[in-house]
Amino acid sequence: MSGLKEALSASPRSDIDARAVEFIQRRRFQRWTDADQRDLDVWLDENTLNRVAFLRLEMRAERIERLADLRPPRRSVIVALPRFHFPFQSIIAAAAVSLIVVLGVAARQYFTKPVDHVYSTDVGGHATLRFADRTEIELNTNTVIRYRMTTTERTVWLEKGEAYFRVAHNASNPFTVIAGSHKVTDLGTEFLVRRNADGAPNRLEVALVKGSAELSSEGPRAQVTTLVPGDEAIATPISISFSRKTAQQLADELSWRRGVLAFRNTRLADVVAAFNRYNDTKLVVADPSIADMKFSAEVPTSDYEDFLHFAETVQNLRVDREGRTILLSRAQAHKGRSM
C-alpha cells in the first residue's frame, strides 16, 4: 500500500506547498499566459525551497494523472469506485481523491472531461478517420491532429500538415477546426485546411469546396468571414487574404486524395517542394536558373523516378544522387564530368 500512502501525502504542508499547488493548478487547468510563466519563473528563482516544492508536487501530479489514465473510458474513477474489488483500483481511486484535495474543483473537472485523441501520419502517409456522425477527416502526409468528438462537442486541432474535412452538419453541435490562433467553423461543409505550408509555422490555408464555413482569428486584429465554394483564404497572425479558385484548381490541390500530384504548367521549384513533402529522399534545385522551368503531369506522390526520367530525357536536366539527396541542374553546366 505504499502507493496509497504516497498519494494521500499530496496535500499542502506549508505556505510554499500551497503556492506551488496554485501554480500547478493554473498551468494545468486554466489558460496559461506568458505573464503567468514569468510569475512562476520569478518565484522559482527566489529560493531553492520554492523550486524543490514545485518539482516535488509537479511530479506527484504527473504520477497521479498516469494512474488516472487507467480508468475505464467514459467512467469517472471516483463515481465508479464501489464497482472495483481489486487493490490496484483502490490506489487509483485514492490518487484521484488526493488530487482533488490538492487541486480542488479543477481536478474534478479533469476527471470528468472528455478524452482527447491524437492521430498522425508519417511522411508519405495517408489516412481517413470516420466518425459515428458520418463526419470524415482525411489526413495527408506528415500530418498531426488532436480531436474531441462527443455528443456535445466536435473539435479538431490541426497541429501540423494538411487535412480534408467532410462534415456532417449539426447546428446544435457545431464542428470546429482550430489551428493556432485561427478557427474554422462548419456551416455544412467540405473544406481543406493546410498548416505550416512552405515551412511557415503560423501560416494557414483554407480552401472551401462545398457548402460554407466561418473563418475567424483571435488577437488584436481579429476577423470573422464566411467562405463560399471556390474561396481560398491564407491566414497569418496579422492578416487574412482571399483568392478565388476554379473547380479544376481545387481538384488539383486535392489530387493527393487520389494518391497523385497534379502539376499544370507548374514551376520546377514548386514541383520539387511538392515531392519533398511526400518522400524522405529530397530533391534540390542546385541551379537557380532552372527554378522557373515549367512541368505538367500527374505523378504518384511517392514515385519521383518518373519525374526524374522526364527531367533528364525531355527537359535535358542533369540528375546527381548523393545519398538521400538528388540534385537537379542543367546538363550542359557539367560538360566534361563523368555521367
WOUR-V370606 format. One record per residue. N is the residue number from 1. RES is the residue in one small letter. SS is DSSP state (helix for helix, strand for strand, loop for the rest). PSI is psi in whole degrees, -180 to 180 (999 if undefined). D_CENTER is the distance of its C-alpha to the mean C-alpha in whole Angstrom. Layout:
n = {N/N}
res = {RES/RES}
ss = {SS/SS}
psi = {PSI/PSI}
d_center = {D_CENTER/D_CENTER}
This chain:
n = {1/2/3/4/5/6/7/8/9/10/11/12/13/14/15/16/17/18/19/20/21/22/23/24/25/26/27/28/29/30/31/32/33/34/35/36/37/38/39/40/41/42/43/44/45/46/47/48/49/50/51/52/53/54/55/56/57/58/59/60/61/62/63/64/65/66/67/68/69/70/71/72/73/74/75/76/77/78/79/80/81/82/83/84/85/86/87/88/89/90/91/92/93/94/95/96/97/98/99/100/101/102/103/104/105/106/107/108/109/110/111/112/113/114/115/116/117/118/119/120/121/122/123/124/125/126/127/128/129/130/131/132/133/134/135/136/137/138/139/140/141/142/143/144/145/146/147/148/149/150/151/152/153/154/155/156/157/158/159/160/161/162/163/164/165/166/167/168/169/170/171/172/173/174/175/176/177/178/179/180/181/182/183/184/185/186/187/188/189/190/191/192/193/194/195/196/197/198/199/200/201/202/203/204/205/206/207/208/209/210/211/212/213/214/215/216/217/218/219/220/221/222/223/224/225/226/227/228/229/230/231/232/233/234/235/236/237/238/239/240/241/242/243/244/245/246/247/248/249/250/251/252/253/254/255/256/257/258/259/260/261/262/263/264/265/266/267/268/269/270/271/272/273/274/275/276/277/278/279/280/281/282/283/284/285/286/287/288/289/290/291/292/293/294/295/296/297/298/299/300/301/302/303/304/305/306/307/308/309/310/311/312/313/314/315/316/317/318/319/320/321/322/323/324/325/326/327/328/329/330/331/332/333/334/335/336/337/338/339}
res = {m/s/g/l/k/e/a/l/s/a/s/p/r/s/d/i/d/a/r/a/v/e/f/i/q/r/r/r/f/q/r/w/t/d/a/d/q/r/d/l/d/v/w/l/d/e/n/t/l/n/r/v/a/f/l/r/l/e/m/r/a/e/r/i/e/r/l/a/d/l/r/p/p/r/r/s/v/i/v/a/l/p/r/f/h/f/p/f/q/s/i/i/a/a/a/a/v/s/l/i/v/v/l/g/v/a/a/r/q/y/f/t/k/p/v/d/h/v/y/s/t/d/v/g/g/h/a/t/l/r/f/a/d/r/t/e/i/e/l/n/t/n/t/v/i/r/y/r/m/t/t/t/e/r/t/v/w/l/e/k/g/e/a/y/f/r/v/a/h/n/a/s/n/p/f/t/v/i/a/g/s/h/k/v/t/d/l/g/t/e/f/l/v/r/r/n/a/d/g/a/p/n/r/l/e/v/a/l/v/k/g/s/a/e/l/s/s/e/g/p/r/a/q/v/t/t/l/v/p/g/d/e/a/i/a/t/p/i/s/i/s/f/s/r/k/t/a/q/q/l/a/d/e/l/s/w/r/r/g/v/l/a/f/r/n/t/r/l/a/d/v/v/a/a/f/n/r/y/n/d/t/k/l/v/v/a/d/p/s/i/a/d/m/k/f/s/a/e/v/p/t/s/d/y/e/d/f/l/h/f/a/e/t/v/q/n/l/r/v/d/r/e/g/r/t/i/l/l/s/r/a/q/a/h/k/g/r/s/m}
ss = {loop/helix/helix/helix/helix/helix/helix/helix/loop/loop/loop/loop/loop/loop/helix/helix/helix/helix/helix/helix/helix/helix/helix/helix/helix/helix/helix/helix/helix/loop/loop/loop/loop/helix/helix/helix/helix/helix/helix/helix/helix/helix/helix/helix/helix/helix/loop/helix/helix/helix/helix/helix/helix/helix/helix/helix/helix/helix/helix/helix/helix/helix/helix/helix/helix/helix/helix/helix/loop/loop/loop/loop/loop/loop/loop/loop/helix/helix/helix/helix/helix/helix/helix/loop/loop/loop/helix/helix/helix/helix/helix/helix/helix/helix/helix/helix/helix/helix/helix/helix/helix/helix/helix/loop/helix/helix/helix/helix/helix/helix/helix/helix/loop/loop/loop/loop/strand/strand/strand/strand/loop/loop/loop/loop/loop/loop/strand/strand/strand/strand/loop/loop/loop/loop/loop/strand/strand/strand/strand/loop/loop/loop/loop/strand/strand/strand/strand/strand/strand/loop/loop/loop/loop/strand/strand/strand/strand/strand/strand/strand/strand/strand/strand/strand/strand/strand/loop/loop/loop/loop/loop/loop/loop/loop/strand/strand/strand/strand/strand/loop/loop/strand/strand/strand/strand/strand/strand/strand/strand/strand/strand/strand/strand/strand/strand/loop/helix/helix/helix/loop/loop/loop/loop/strand/strand/strand/strand/strand/strand/strand/strand/strand/strand/strand/strand/strand/strand/loop/loop/loop/loop/loop/loop/strand/strand/strand/strand/strand/loop/loop/strand/strand/strand/strand/strand/loop/loop/loop/loop/strand/strand/strand/strand/strand/loop/loop/helix/helix/helix/helix/helix/helix/helix/loop/helix/helix/helix/helix/loop/strand/strand/strand/strand/strand/strand/strand/strand/helix/helix/helix/helix/helix/helix/helix/helix/helix/helix/helix/loop/loop/loop/strand/strand/strand/strand/loop/loop/helix/helix/helix/loop/loop/loop/strand/strand/strand/strand/strand/strand/strand/loop/loop/loop/loop/helix/helix/helix/helix/helix/helix/helix/helix/helix/loop/loop/loop/strand/strand/strand/strand/strand/strand/loop/loop/strand/strand/strand/strand/strand/strand/helix/helix/helix/helix/loop/loop/loop/loop/loop}
psi = {18/-33/-39/-45/-41/-44/-42/-16/9/-10/150/136/-5/173/-36/-45/-43/-40/-39/-43/-39/-45/-44/-43/-46/-40/-33/-30/-3/175/119/121/171/-35/-39/-43/-39/-42/-44/-44/-42/-45/-42/-33/-9/-43/166/-33/-38/-47/-43/-44/-44/-47/-40/-47/-33/-43/-38/-41/-42/-40/-42/-40/-40/-39/-41/-31/-14/-2/153/146/147/17/130/134/-41/-46/-38/-3/-44/-19/-12/145/4/152/-38/-33/-28/-39/-44/-46/-43/-38/-43/-45/-43/-43/-36/-40/-42/-45/-4/-144/-38/-36/-39/-40/-36/-44/-16/-4/154/151/131/146/149/136/142/158/151/174/125/-3/164/126/152/128/130/134/165/-28/6/6/142/141/121/120/133/-172/142/53/143/127/154/137/153/105/105/-178/-13/-8/134/97/136/132/119/105/-41/161/-149/136/147/130/125/103/132/111/138/103/-30/-11/78/151/128/137/126/129/105/-126/11/153/134/124/127/136/28/78/156/124/159/135/130/127/148/28/144/24/6/111/-24/19/133/136/132/124/125/122/-47/157/-138/158/154/126/126/158/153/174/-176/-23/46/139/151/129/154/128/144/165/133/-14/137/126/138/116/137/174/-17/-7/162/124/159/151/167/138/142/167/-37/-40/-41/-41/-39/-40/-28/10/-23/-23/-22/2/17/163/127/119/130/101/47/140/143/-40/-37/-34/-47/-45/-38/-48/-37/-21/-24/-3/143/-31/128/135/143/129/98/-20/108/-22/-15/1/-29/4/146/148/135/123/169/125/139/142/-34/4/87/-5/-39/-42/-42/-38/-44/-43/-38/-48/-32/-44/5/45/154/139/116/129/127/90/-123/24/136/121/134/133/175/135/-42/-19/-11/22/136/-19/149/144/999}
d_center = {40/39/35/37/39/36/34/37/37/34/36/36/40/40/39/37/35/35/33/31/30/29/27/25/25/24/21/20/21/21/19/19/20/22/25/24/23/27/29/27/28/32/32/31/33/37/38/37/37/35/32/34/33/30/29/31/29/26/26/28/26/23/26/26/23/23/26/25/22/25/26/26/24/24/27/28/29/32/33/33/35/39/37/37/40/39/38/35/34/36/34/31/33/34/31/30/33/33/29/30/34/32/29/31/29/26/26/27/24/22/24/24/20/18/16/12/11/8/9/8/11/13/14/16/15/15/15/15/15/18/18/22/22/22/18/17/13/13/11/12/12/10/7/4/4/6/9/13/16/19/22/22/18/16/12/9/6/4/1/4/7/9/10/13/14/18/18/21/23/24/25/25/22/20/16/14/10/9/7/9/13/13/13/14/17/18/22/23/20/19/17/14/11/10/8/10/13/16/14/14/11/12/13/12/14/15/18/20/22/23/24/23/20/20/18/18/17/18/20/24/23/22/22/22/23/23/22/25/25/25/23/20/19/18/16/16/17/21/21/20/22/23/25/26/25/28/27/28/25/23/24/24/20/19/22/19/19/22/22/23/23/25/27/30/31/28/29/29/26/24/25/24/21/20/21/19/16/17/20/20/24/23/26/27/29/32/34/33/36/34/31/32/34/33/32/32/31/28/27/25/22/23/26/27/31/32/31/32/35/36/35/38/40/40/38/40/37/38/35/35/33/32/30/27/27/29/31/32/36/39/41/44/43/43/47/49/46/46/44}
